[in-house]
């Protein structure tokens, strides 16, 4: 995975990231020697978000199948939350 330092980014701008994306799907931006950010193509980011939402849906379905949910009104739910605080 390509790494672009913050100083390279400051000096070269977006072209430093674009050059890295030509070689790999992600570019890491390093700040003060620490890998801090990941930059990727917008299409790939959208796919990651789609996968993330799919996983959340699978987890919610598993919770429902296992009975780990409450069936209540909004008022009852708010009362339950208030009591926990």
Rosetta blueprint (number, residue, H / E / L):
1 X L
2 X E
3 X E
4 X E
5 X E
6 X H
7 X H
8 X H
9 X H
10 X H
11 X H
12 X H
13 X L
14 X H
15 X H
16 X H
17 X H
18 X H
19 X H
20 X H
21 X H
22 X H
23 X H
24 X L
25 X L
26 X E
27 X E
28 X E
29 X E
30 X E
31 X E
32 X L
33 X L
34 X E
35 X E
36 X E
37 X E
38 X E
39 X E
40 X E
41 X L
42 X H
43 X H
44 X H
45 X H
46 X H
47 X H
48 X H
49 X H
50 X H
51 X H
52 X H
53 X H
54 X H
55 X H
56 X H
57 X H
58 X H
59 X H
60 X H
61 X H
62 X H
63 X H
64 X H
65 X H
66 X L
67 X L
68 X L
69 X L
70 X L
71 X L
72 X L
73 X L
74 X H
75 X H
76 X H
77 X H
78 X H
79 X H
80 X H
81 X H
82 X H
83 X H
84 X H
85 X L
